[in-house]
């Protein structure tokens, strides 16, 4: 696939009013989510839940792509269609999470480095044959006393860039996810400093390794106060700080920025995205969403593992996707939540 094809795919993923659903929870993570609704995690229950998400009628109007876990990319719906074909029928592109998780960083045990580069080129070939059009790799950066260290930022930036280049060489669009965690009691200023340093390092590494910026998407955190901070920044402040940080660090050649929700409540993640698009444009890149829990939470709670609840769960997912679609255009209205 040529660079122009990758660039076209990247642009399509951030087409007006569309964003990405992150459904790439590992087996362990989705097991913990299922525990909250008293559902046992099995291959079949995971398949049933993911089928609920992907077969939501009309969700493709608001969702351009879905990030999948390895197991899910290989699964099929109850009617025998592969999940890849189910998504294609909704004009949704399948994507794949390819990192193998964050592990303790040698020399700085309170920090992590994301692994998964070994054999990645061969895995990309297989994923492309299975129908994946894009991929995702997440780096985890923690704020704390003396953290993050430049060392942690640099090794994760290098791994992100290496992944991104291998991804493009396989004809897939890389989603580059450097997540500065919300965990902690830090101020919004501390989040801004850590995020600025991280994003600068990531784009320097991407440049050094020859990644085509036109054929990638950035999936960053928003600039927020720590979850347990005594003072929480307002929606307007989060929007202003986030846009300023991105303007200072993200080249305009990047077609789109698709935010992670990072544990934010669904409504708040939508409000933050809307404030950026409504009050801080025009911008050189599209600002959209790549949410997991912020899109799925209400659907999961309504489903509870019961077939008779599928329609209600799908309605919740579609509403959340529609509201975030509006936010990506700066047109979200809080009264629409009542639907």
C-alpha positions as CSV (number, residue, x, y, z in Angstrom):
1,X,0.0,0.0,0.0
2,X,1.3,3.4,-0.9
3,X,1.7,6.3,1.5
4,X,-1.2,8.1,-0.3
5,X,-3.5,5.1,0.5
6,X,-2.5,5.2,4.2
7,X,-3.1,8.9,4.3
8,X,-6.6,8.4,2.8
9,X,-7.4,5.8,5.5
10,X,-6.2,8.1,8.2
11,X,-8.4,10.9,6.9
12,X,-11.4,8.6,6.6
13,X,-11.0,7.6,10.3
14,X,-11.5,11.3,11.3
15,X,-14.1,12.2,8.7
16,X,-16.5,14.9,9.9
17,X,-18.7,13.7,12.8
18,X,-17.0,10.3,13.1
19,X,-14.7,8.8,15.7
20,X,-13.3,5.5,17.0
21,X,-14.7,3.0,19.4
22,X,-12.0,1.4,21.5
23,X,-13.1,-2.2,22.2
24,X,-9.6,-3.6,22.6
25,X,-9.8,-4.6,26.3
26,X,-7.6,-7.6,27.1
27,X,-9.2,-10.8,28.4
28,X,-8.2,-9.7,31.9
29,X,-9.6,-6.2,31.6
30,X,-12.9,-7.1,30.1
31,X,-13.2,-9.8,32.8
32,X,-13.0,-7.1,35.5
33,X,-15.6,-5.0,33.6
34,X,-17.9,-8.1,33.4
35,X,-17.5,-8.6,37.2
36,X,-19.2,-5.3,37.8
37,X,-22.4,-6.6,36.1
38,X,-22.0,-10.2,37.5
39,X,-21.2,-11.8,34.1
40,X,-18.6,-14.5,33.8
41,X,-16.0,-13.8,31.2
42,X,-15.8,-16.6,28.6
43,X,-15.0,-16.6,24.9
44,X,-18.7,-16.8,24.2
45,X,-19.8,-14.0,26.6
46,X,-17.1,-11.8,25.2
47,X,-18.2,-12.6,21.7
48,X,-21.8,-11.8,22.5
49,X,-21.0,-8.5,24.1
50,X,-18.8,-7.4,21.2
51,X,-21.5,-8.5,18.7
52,X,-23.9,-6.3,20.6
53,X,-21.6,-3.3,20.0
54,X,-20.8,-4.0,16.3
55,X,-24.3,-4.8,15.2
56,X,-25.9,-1.6,16.7
57,X,-28.0,-0.3,13.8
58,X,-26.8,3.0,12.4
59,X,-23.7,3.3,14.7
60,X,-21.5,3.5,11.6
61,X,-22.9,7.0,11.0
62,X,-20.9,8.1,14.1
63,X,-18.1,5.5,14.4
64,X,-15.5,5.2,11.6
65,X,-13.4,2.5,13.2
66,X,-13.2,0.0,16.1
67,X,-10.0,-1.0,17.8
68,X,-10.1,-4.8,18.5
69,X,-8.3,-7.3,20.7
70,X,-6.6,-10.2,18.9
71,X,-9.3,-12.7,20.0
72,X,-12.1,-10.4,18.7
73,X,-10.5,-9.9,15.3
74,X,-10.8,-13.7,14.8
75,X,-14.3,-14.1,16.1
76,X,-17.6,-14.3,14.2
77,X,-21.2,-13.2,15.0
78,X,-24.0,-15.7,15.8
79,X,-25.1,-15.6,12.1
80,X,-21.6,-16.9,11.0
81,X,-20.3,-13.6,9.6
82,X,-16.9,-12.6,10.8
83,X,-16.8,-9.5,12.9
84,X,-14.7,-7.9,10.1
85,X,-17.6,-8.4,7.7
86,X,-20.1,-7.2,10.3
87,X,-18.2,-3.9,10.7
88,X,-17.7,-3.5,6.9
89,X,-21.4,-3.7,6.5
90,X,-21.7,-0.7,8.8
91,X,-18.9,1.2,6.9
92,X,-16.7,0.7,10.0
93,X,-13.0,-0.1,9.6
94,X,-11.5,-2.8,11.8
95,X,-8.4,-2.0,13.8
96,X,-6.1,-4.0,16.1
97,X,-4.3,-3.4,19.4
98,X,-0.8,-4.8,18.9
99,X,1.2,-3.9,22.0
100,X,1.6,-6.6,24.7
101,X,1.2,-4.3,27.7
102,X,3.2,-2.0,29.9
103,X,6.0,-3.7,32.0
104,X,8.2,-2.4,34.7
105,X,11.0,-0.2,33.3
106,X,14.5,-1.5,34.1
107,X,16.3,1.3,36.0
108,X,13.1,3.1,37.0
109,X,10.8,0.5,38.6
110,X,8.1,3.0,39.4
111,X,7.6,3.5,35.6
112,X,6.8,1.3,32.7
113,X,7.7,0.6,29.1
114,X,5.3,-0.9,26.6
115,X,6.5,-4.2,25.0
116,X,5.5,-6.1,21.9
117,X,8.0,-5.1,19.1
118,X,9.4,-8.7,18.8
119,X,7.8,-10.4,15.8
120,X,5.6,-7.4,15.2
121,X,6.3,-7.2,11.5
122,X,5.0,-10.7,11.0
123,X,2.0,-10.1,13.2
124,X,1.1,-7.0,11.1
125,X,1.1,-9.2,7.9
126,X,-1.4,-11.6,9.6
127,X,-3.6,-8.8,10.9
128,X,-3.7,-7.2,7.4
129,X,-4.8,-10.5,5.9
130,X,-7.5,-10.8,8.6
131,X,-8.9,-7.4,7.5
132,X,-7.4,-4.8,9.9
133,X,-6.9,-1.4,8.4
134,X,-5.2,0.3,11.3
135,X,-3.5,-0.5,14.6
136,X,-2.9,1.0,18.1
137,X,0.0,1.0,20.5
138,X,-0.3,2.5,24.0
139,X,2.5,4.0,26.1
140,X,1.8,4.8,29.8
141,X,3.4,7.8,31.4
142,X,2.9,8.4,35.2
143,X,3.0,11.7,37.0
144,X,4.5,11.5,40.6
145,X,7.4,12.7,42.7
146,X,10.2,13.1,40.2
147,X,8.0,11.4,37.5
148,X,7.9,11.1,34.6
149,X,11.7,10.8,34.0
150,X,13.2,11.8,30.6
151,X,14.4,8.2,30.4
152,X,10.9,6.8,30.6
153,X,9.6,9.3,28.1
154,X,12.4,8.6,25.6
155,X,12.2,4.8,25.7
156,X,8.4,4.8,25.2
157,X,8.7,7.4,22.4
158,X,11.2,5.2,20.6
159,X,9.0,2.2,20.9
160,X,5.9,4.1,19.7
161,X,7.9,5.3,16.6
162,X,9.3,1.9,15.9
163,X,5.8,0.4,16.0
164,X,4.4,3.2,13.8
165,X,7.0,2.7,11.1
166,X,6.4,-1.1,11.0
167,X,2.7,-0.5,10.9
168,X,3.0,1.8,7.9
169,X,5.3,-0.6,6.1
170,X,2.5,-3.2,6.5
171,X,0.0,-0.8,4.9
172,X,-1.8,0.0,8.1
173,X,-2.5,3.3,9.8
174,X,-0.8,3.6,13.2
175,X,-2.7,5.2,16.1
176,X,0.1,6.5,18.4
177,X,-1.1,6.6,22.0
178,X,1.1,8.3,24.6
179,X,-1.1,8.3,27.7
180,X,-0.2,10.6,30.6
181,X,-2.3,9.1,33.3
182,X,-4.9,11.0,35.3
183,X,-4.1,9.0,38.4
184,X,-2.8,11.1,41.3
185,X,-3.5,14.5,42.9
186,X,-1.4,16.6,40.5
187,X,-2.4,19.9,39.2
188,X,-3.4,20.7,35.6
189,X,-0.1,22.5,35.3
190,X,1.8,19.3,36.1
191,X,-0.2,17.4,33.5
192,X,0.6,20.0,31.0
193,X,4.3,19.8,31.7
194,X,4.4,16.0,31.5
195,X,2.3,15.9,28.4
196,X,4.2,18.6,26.6
197,X,7.5,16.8,27.3
198,X,6.0,13.4,26.2
199,X,4.4,14.7,23.0
200,X,7.6,16.5,21.9
201,X,9.6,13.4,22.4
202,X,7.1,11.2,20.5
203,X,7.1,13.5,17.4
204,X,10.9,13.8,17.5
205,X,11.2,10.0,17.5
206,X,8.6,9.7,14.7
207,X,10.6,12.1,12.6
208,X,13.9,10.4,13.3
209,X,12.4,7.0,12.3
210,X,10.8,8.3,9.1
211,X,7.1,7.9,10.0
212,X,4.8,9.6,7.5
213,X,2.8,12.0,9.7
214,X,0.0,12.3,7.1
215,X,-0.7,8.5,7.5
216,X,-1.0,8.4,11.3
217,X,-3.3,9.5,14.1
218,X,-2.4,10.7,17.6
219,X,-4.4,9.3,20.6
220,X,-3.4,11.5,23.5
221,X,-4.8,12.3,27.0
222,X,-6.5,15.6,27.6
223,X,-4.8,18.1,29.9
224,X,-6.7,17.7,33.2
225,X,-6.2,17.8,36.9
226,X,-5.3,14.5,38.6
227,X,-8.3,12.4,39.5
228,X,-7.8,12.9,43.2
229,X,-6.7,16.6,43.1
230,X,-8.5,18.8,45.5
231,X,-9.1,21.4,42.7
232,X,-10.6,20.1,39.5
233,X,-10.1,22.2,36.4
234,X,-13.3,23.4,34.6
235,X,-14.5,22.1,31.3
236,X,-13.4,25.4,29.7
237,X,-9.9,25.2,31.3
238,X,-9.4,21.6,30.2
239,X,-10.3,22.6,26.6
240,X,-8.0,25.6,26.6
241,X,-5.0,23.9,28.2
242,X,-5.4,20.8,25.9
243,X,-5.6,22.8,22.7
244,X,-2.6,25.0,23.7
245,X,-0.5,21.9,24.5
246,X,-1.4,20.3,21.2
247,X,-0.6,23.4,19.2
248,X,2.8,23.5,20.7
249,X,3.6,19.8,20.1
250,X,1.7,18.3,17.2
251,X,2.6,19.1,13.6
252,X,-0.2,20.2,11.3
253,X,0.6,17.4,8.9
254,X,-1.1,15.0,11.3
255,X,-4.7,14.6,10.0
256,X,-6.4,13.9,13.3
257,X,-6.2,13.7,17.0
258,X,-8.6,11.1,18.6
259,X,-8.6,11.5,22.4
260,X,-8.7,8.7,24.9
261,X,-11.1,9.2,27.7
262,X,-8.7,8.0,30.4
263,X,-11.3,7.1,32.9
264,X,-13.4,10.3,32.6
265,X,-17.2,9.8,32.9
266,X,-18.8,9.6,29.5
267,X,-20.6,13.0,29.7
268,X,-17.5,14.8,30.9
269,X,-15.4,13.4,28.1
270,X,-18.0,14.6,25.6
271,X,-18.2,18.1,27.2
272,X,-14.4,18.4,27.0
273,X,-14.2,17.4,23.3
274,X,-17.1,19.7,22.5
275,X,-15.5,22.7,24.2
276,X,-12.3,22.3,22.2
277,X,-14.1,22.2,18.9
278,X,-16.7,24.8,19.7
279,X,-14.4,27.4,21.3
280,X,-10.9,27.0,20.0
281,X,-11.0,26.6,16.2
282,X,-10.0,26.7,13.5
283,X,-7.4,24.0,14.2
284,X,-4.9,22.3,11.8
285,X,-6.1,18.8,12.7
286,X,-9.5,17.2,13.3
287,X,-10.2,16.6,17.0
288,X,-12.4,13.6,17.6
289,X,-12.7,10.6,20.0
290,X,-11.3,7.1,20.5
291,X,-13.2,6.3,23.7
292,X,-13.6,2.9,25.4
293,X,-15.4,3.1,28.7
294,X,-16.8,6.6,27.9
295,X,-18.7,5.0,25.0
296,X,-19.4,1.6,26.4
297,X,-20.2,2.1,30.1
298,X,-23.9,2.7,29.9
299,X,-24.3,-0.1,27.3
300,X,-22.5,-2.6,29.5
301,X,-24.6,-1.7,32.5
302,X,-27.8,-2.1,30.5
303,X,-26.8,-5.4,28.9
304,X,-26.0,-7.3,32.1
305,X,-25.3,-10.4,30.0
306,X,-29.0,-10.9,29.0
307,X,-30.3,-11.2,25.5
308,X,-33.4,-9.3,26.3
309,X,-31.4,-6.3,27.2
310,X,-29.4,-6.1,23.9
311,X,-31.7,-3.5,22.3
312,X,-31.5,-1.2,25.4
313,X,-27.7,-1.6,25.5
314,X,-27.4,-0.8,21.8
315,X,-29.6,2.3,22.3
316,X,-27.3,3.5,25.0
317,X,-24.2,3.0,22.8
318,X,-25.7,4.7,19.8
319,X,-26.8,7.7,21.9
320,X,-23.3,8.1,23.4
321,X,-21.7,7.8,19.9
322,X,-24.1,10.4,18.5
323,X,-23.4,12.8,21.3
324,X,-19.6,12.5,20.8
325,X,-20.1,12.9,17.0
326,X,-21.8,16.2,17.7
327,X,-19.0,17.1,20.1
328,X,-16.4,16.4,17.4
329,X,-18.2,19.1,15.4
330,X,-18.6,21.5,18.3
331,X,-22.4,21.0,18.2
332,X,-23.1,19.0,21.4
333,X,-26.0,20.1,23.6
334,X,-26.4,18.9,27.1
335,X,-30.2,18.6,26.8
336,X,-29.6,15.9,24.2
337,X,-28.4,13.6,27.1
338,X,-32.1,13.2,28.2
339,X,-32.7,11.0,25.2
